[in-house]
Amino acid sequence: MKPQTKEEMIKQMRFAIDTQMRYKLYNDTVFPFMQSMGMKDIWQGFKDEQNEIFIGVYHLYWTPEDSGIKVLNPTKPVPKGTWKHEWLTQEEADHKKLVQQASSIIDEEKMTKAISTEMLAIHKKIKERREAEEAEKNLEDEDIVLN
């Protein structure tokens, strides 16, 4: 058995990652509606720490062109379009993201700040509720002597 070259190994890893990502996403109940909600790009970087290999940035994106696949008796809605993927270097991915952010009507910094603020508030409420329940439980556990 001849040893694999680095390029062959990366190619096989990319194929496996693409297959796993699509399998997970296609089985998600939200997936058929993602593009309708404006989620048309999925980015994920991959690196093999053990062999010190940067596999690349996986970009799964929605395109409105027809896939040519006809589904008989679909159990889920069949969207008019298809998902494609590409592998990018970190620099290419950063550049594409910046171009997308510049053309987007959404200010990602403000959205990220709003989401993180709300998540902190939710965690604070949960923590306060747990502390109140714990304090109440501690009061119930104490034997109160009235005399």
N, C-alpha and C positions, 0 to 999 in steps of 0.2 A: 504494500500500500504506500503510495507516494504522499509525502506531506503536502498539505494544502498551502497555497500561497495566501498572503494576507488579503488580497483582493477577492479571491474565491470565498474565503471565510466570511468577509464582510457581506458579499453578495448573498450567501446562504442565510446569514443572520438577518439581513434586511427582508428577505422573503418570509422568513419565519415570523418576524415582528409584524409585517404587513398582514399576514394571515391571522395572527392572534388578535391584532387590533380590530380588524374588520369583523372577526367572529364575535368578539365581545360587544362591539357596537351594534351589529346587526341583531343581536339577541336582546338588546335594550329596548324597552317599550317606548322610550322617548325618541329613539333614533329616526324613525320615519318622519318625525315632525321637526327635527332640528333645523333644517334649512328654512322652514316656514317661520320659525322663531328668530331667524337672523343668525343662527350659529352655522356658518358655512365654512369655517376653518378650524382644524384641530392640529395643534403643534405639540410635538413631544421629542425631546432629545434623548439619544441612547448612547451609552458608553459601556465598553467591556472593561471593567476595572482590573480583572484578573490578568488579561493579556495587554492591558494599557492600549486599547484600540478605541478610537472615537468612531462609532458606527455612522452617525449622522443625525440630522434633525428630520423626523418624519412629519410630513405635511399632508394631511388628508383634507381635501377641499371639494366643495360642491360646485358642479358645473351644470348649467341648465340644458346642455345638449342631450339628446335622446340616447339612451344606452342600447337600444335595439332589443332589449330583453322583454318578452311578452309573458306575463304571469297569468295563468289560468286559475280561476277561482281563488283570488287573493284573500288571505285572512287579515291582512293589514292594508292600509291605503298604499297605493303604488304612486310615488311621486314622478313627475315628468322631469327627469334629469338623472344625473349619476354622480357618484363620488369617485374621485380620482386621487392618486397619491403621487408624491415625489419625495426624493431624498435630497437634502441640501446640506451644505457645510454650515457651520455656525454663523459665519459672516453673511452668507446668502440669506439665511433665515432671518437674521436681524434686519437686513436691508428690506426684505419683503414685508416684515411686520411693520417697519416704520412707514413704508409706502401705504400699507393698508390703514394704519392708524391716521395718517394724514388725510386720506380720502374718506374716512369714516365720519358719520355725524355724531358719534358717541365719543365723549372725552374720557378715555380710559383711566386717566389719573383720578378724575373726580368720581368716576364710578367705583374704582377700587377703594378710594377713601370712604365713600358712602357705605359700601358693603362691609368694610372692616369696622367702621364705627358701629354699624348695626349689629354685627356679630359680637363685638365687645359688650354691647348693651345686653344682648341675649345671654351671654355667658355670665355677666354680672347678676342678672335676675335669677338664673339657675343656681348660682353660688349662694345668693342670699336666701333662696327658698330652701336649699339643702341645709344651710346653717340654722334656719328657723326650725325646720323639722328635727334637726339634731338636738337643738336646745329644748324643744318640746319633749322629745323622747327622754332626755336627761332628767327633766323635771318629773316625768312619770315614773322613772326608775328609782328616784329618791324616796325613802320611807320618811314621810313627814309625821312627826310626833306633835300632836296638838296639846298635850298636857305636860 
